[in-house]
Amino acid sequence: MILAAGLGQRMRPLTDHLPKPLLPVAGKPLLQYHLENLQAAGIRELVINLAYLGDQIRQFVGDGSRWGLNVAYSEESEPLETGGGLLYALPLLGEQPILLINGDVWSDIAIAELSSRVPEEASAGHLVLVPNPSFHPAGDFFLPQDGALITPQGVAERRFTFAGISIISPSLIANYPQRRRKFPLVEVLRLAIEQGQLTGEVYRGGWSDVGTPERLQQLESALQAQSRGQDSILKS
């Protein structure tokens, strides 16, 4: 599932008439990078949630056949936040673990390899973390070592930022005791971490949270440099 229903308020005026997942980066919409990555990983079934300017996303992606995908849409009358959007989409997701991607991040992570590395003991999910970027120096979660359970507390040197990429069980949302119409996914993740249900790994390759016009321009510059054979400035 790709989360693509947000308002993109921090990106205005760029998102006044264009949803954030369709903002162009190095010649193609941000969302297209995800679609191509999913295709390369052999994933065929995809759910995208829609709200703000969702018709434009539907028009661009269509049924997904252009990328070898079969796309279903979860249409929200208003943005329900990340947790609420997942809860609303549950009828489309089934019961098996799903790959979940924030529509406003970019990464060159190999999705197929990620899927194969998820530990069997991860009862609720597996999060991709990244070294803390300059705009989020405090990070989000503690990870003792790659593949281990994420912990509520730990040494500062092992605190990392959530990349917006994960594999989670839909039951994590379905059984969340404080679920409501609108709520953020991070609430659910923090409870699962307290209960020892989530594992994680640190990805040190290319990644960007395209949350502001400045970071969008940084990603544009990095991808252009990469196309010229230069090292990406996005790698940690």
C-alpha positions as MATLAB code, in Angstrom:
seq = 'MILAAGLGQRMRPLTDHLPKPLLPVAGKPLLQYHLENLQAAGIRELVINLAYLGDQIRQFVGDGSRWGLNVAYSEESEPLETGGGLLYALPLLGEQPILLINGDVWSDIAIAELSSRVPEEASAGHLVLVPNPSFHPAGDFFLPQDGALITPQGVAERRFTFAGISIISPSLIANYPQRRRKFPLVEVLRLAIEQGQLTGEVYRGGWSDVGTPERLQQLESALQAQSRGQDSILKS';
ca = [
       0.000    0.000    0.000;
       1.143    3.527   -0.803;
      -0.092    6.326    1.464;
      -0.969    9.181   -0.882;
      -3.892   11.018    0.710;
      -2.121   13.862    2.515;
      -2.684   17.561    1.954;
       0.986   18.428    1.420;
       0.595   21.678    3.335;
       4.320   22.199    3.914;
       4.892   21.992    0.151;
       2.595   24.858   -0.764;
       2.335   26.611   -3.140;
       3.644   23.610   -5.133;
       0.735   21.479   -3.935;
      -2.023   24.051   -4.399;
      -3.086   22.320   -7.604;
      -1.018   19.116   -7.587;
      -0.945   16.320   -4.970;
       2.481   15.843   -3.415;
       3.023   12.299   -4.794;
       2.788   13.742   -8.313;
       5.384   16.483   -7.839;
       8.016   16.015  -10.557;
      11.525   14.955   -9.546;
      14.225   14.602  -12.207;
      11.688   14.318  -14.983;
       8.975   12.098  -13.479;
       6.453   12.173  -10.636;
       7.649   11.088   -7.214;
       4.974    8.380   -7.177;
       6.380    6.819  -10.334;
       9.611    5.910   -8.556;
       7.580    3.812   -6.127;
       5.620    2.132   -8.900;
       8.814    1.216  -10.756;
      10.430   -0.077   -7.569;
       7.403   -2.265   -6.821;
       7.421   -3.599  -10.382;
      11.123   -4.464  -10.100;
      10.416   -6.313   -6.841;
       7.778   -8.497   -8.492;
       4.877   -7.017   -6.527;
       1.635   -7.077   -8.487;
      -1.178   -6.089   -6.085;
      -1.235   -2.494   -4.845;
      -3.605   -0.306   -2.818;
      -3.317    3.489   -2.926;
      -5.349    5.697   -0.612;
      -6.690    8.943   -2.032;
      -8.143   12.167   -0.646;
      -6.673   15.559   -1.558;
      -6.690   15.933   -5.381;
      -6.964   12.154   -5.546;
      -8.521   12.181   -9.011;
      -5.183   13.326  -10.419;
      -3.417   10.336   -8.869;
      -6.075    7.978  -10.176;
      -5.766    9.492  -13.647;
      -1.980    9.107  -13.634;
      -1.817    5.554  -12.262;
      -5.034    4.171  -13.754;
      -5.376    0.443  -13.180;
      -1.601    0.140  -12.812;
      -1.144   -2.060  -15.882;
       1.459    0.338  -17.279;
       3.755   -0.915  -14.494;
       2.479   -4.477  -14.414;
       0.414   -3.719  -11.305;
      -3.187   -4.287  -10.337;
      -4.184   -1.156   -8.406;
      -7.143   -0.728   -6.073;
      -8.018    2.608   -4.506;
      -9.150    3.455   -0.991;
     -10.968    6.756   -1.377;
     -11.314    8.938    1.714;
     -13.788   11.810    1.823;
     -11.110   13.718    3.739;
      -7.554   12.796    4.773;
      -7.756   10.356    7.696;
      -4.049   10.541    8.649;
      -1.793    7.529    8.243;
      -3.372    5.280   10.856;
      -6.934    6.214    9.970;
      -6.186    5.692    6.296;
      -4.896    2.199    6.976;
      -7.922    1.371    9.120;
     -10.271    2.543    6.368;
      -8.394    0.472    3.770;
      -8.410   -2.783    5.783;
     -11.124   -4.433    3.630;
      -8.760   -4.145    0.653;
      -5.626   -5.386    2.415;
      -6.411   -8.943    3.467;
      -4.754  -10.616    6.449;
      -1.173  -11.214    5.280;
       1.666   -8.747    6.022;
       1.817   -5.851    3.589;
       4.528   -3.543    2.351;
       3.637    0.016    3.368;
       5.260    3.077    1.779;
       4.725    6.757    2.460;
       3.997    8.436   -0.839;
       6.154   11.438    0.044;
       9.476    9.638    0.493;
      12.014    8.591   -2.108;
      14.436    5.685   -1.744;
      16.494    3.358   -3.906;
      16.050    0.493   -1.438;
      15.580   -2.907   -3.090;
      12.081   -3.915   -2.030;
      12.545   -7.582   -2.973;
      15.591   -7.883   -0.693;
      13.750   -6.110    2.120;
      10.932   -8.640    1.959;
      13.346  -11.545    2.228;
      15.085  -10.094    5.295;
      12.050   -9.760    7.547;
      12.691  -11.946   10.622;
      10.167  -14.666   11.330;
       9.829  -13.475   14.903;
       8.473  -10.117   13.766;
       4.911  -10.780   14.843;
       3.563   -7.379   13.952;
       6.011   -5.775   11.558;
       9.449   -4.699   10.406;
      10.472   -1.059    9.983;
      13.123    0.464    7.749;
      15.082    3.114    9.630;
      17.682    5.567    8.345;
      20.477    7.588    9.973;
      18.986   10.783   11.369;
      18.825   13.546    8.742;
      19.756   17.109    9.631;
      16.100   18.168    9.842;
      15.300   15.382   12.349;
      18.433   14.957   14.471;
      16.695   13.328   17.454;
      15.412   10.376   15.419;
      12.377    8.233   16.231;
      13.234    4.749   17.498;
      16.019    2.821   19.239;
      17.449   -0.212   17.421;
      20.092   -2.281   19.257;
      21.252   -3.906   16.006;
      19.928   -4.696   12.533;
      17.195   -7.308   12.604;
      16.607   -6.905   16.330;
      13.494   -5.773   18.139;
      13.056   -2.012   18.224;
      13.094   -0.853   21.845;
      11.355    1.993   23.719;
      14.681    3.126   25.185;
      18.370    2.810   24.387;
      21.604    4.668   23.804;
      21.393    7.827   21.703;
      23.833    6.427   19.139;
      21.315    3.708   18.250;
      18.373    6.044   17.695;
      17.268    6.287   14.067;
      14.586    7.904   11.924;
      11.646    5.964   10.493;
      12.018    5.893    6.705;
       8.303    5.632    5.947;
       8.849    2.122    4.581;
       7.723   -0.948    6.495;
       6.197   -4.383    6.359;
       3.310   -4.665    8.796;
       0.495   -7.038    9.606;
      -2.970   -5.498    9.046;
      -3.892   -6.917   12.456;
      -1.601   -4.288   13.966;
      -4.165   -1.675   12.916;
      -7.281   -3.807   13.340;
      -6.418   -4.618   16.959;
      -5.144   -1.194   18.002;
      -7.204   -0.362   21.115;
      -7.311    3.407   20.497;
      -8.281    3.300   16.819;
     -10.625    6.052   15.678;
     -11.556    7.794   12.452;
      -8.353    9.867   12.294;
      -5.090    8.959   13.985;
      -1.381    8.748   13.060;
       0.343    5.423   12.448;
       3.169    6.388   14.812;
       0.790    5.857   17.766;
       0.319    2.242   16.716;
       4.024    1.714   16.134;
       4.983    3.057   19.551;
       2.535    0.729   21.299;
       3.798   -2.235   19.285;
       7.373   -1.325   20.206;
       6.449   -1.204   23.900;
       4.983   -4.686   23.499;
       8.099   -6.014   21.746;
       6.377   -6.649   18.408;
       8.458   -4.747   15.849;
      11.872   -5.445   14.376;
      13.914   -3.051   12.273;
      16.931   -2.480   10.100;
      18.963    0.584    9.172;
      19.167    1.441    5.485;
      22.205    3.532    4.587;
      21.538    3.951    0.886;
      19.635    6.656   -0.955;
      16.654    8.094    0.909;
      14.846   11.410    1.143;
      11.770   12.683    2.954;
      10.334   15.116    0.436;
       8.611   17.255    3.062;
       9.512   20.791    1.965;
      10.266   22.572   -1.322;
      13.911   22.784   -0.223;
      14.196   19.012    0.253;
      12.447   18.482   -3.079;
      15.152   20.589   -4.730;
      17.875   18.656   -2.888;
      16.464   15.389   -4.220;
      16.253   16.847   -7.722;
      19.903   17.903   -7.573;
      21.005   14.533   -6.169;
      19.235   12.522   -8.859;
      20.604   14.750  -11.594;
      24.099   14.278  -10.178;
      23.522   10.536  -10.035;
      22.490   10.490  -13.684;
      25.845   12.131  -14.489;
      27.654    9.327  -12.674;
      28.407   11.309   -9.540;
      27.909    9.990   -5.986;
      24.475   10.674   -4.543;
      24.433   13.203   -1.714;
      21.486   11.333   -0.232;
      23.464    8.318    0.929;
      24.379    8.101    4.589;
];
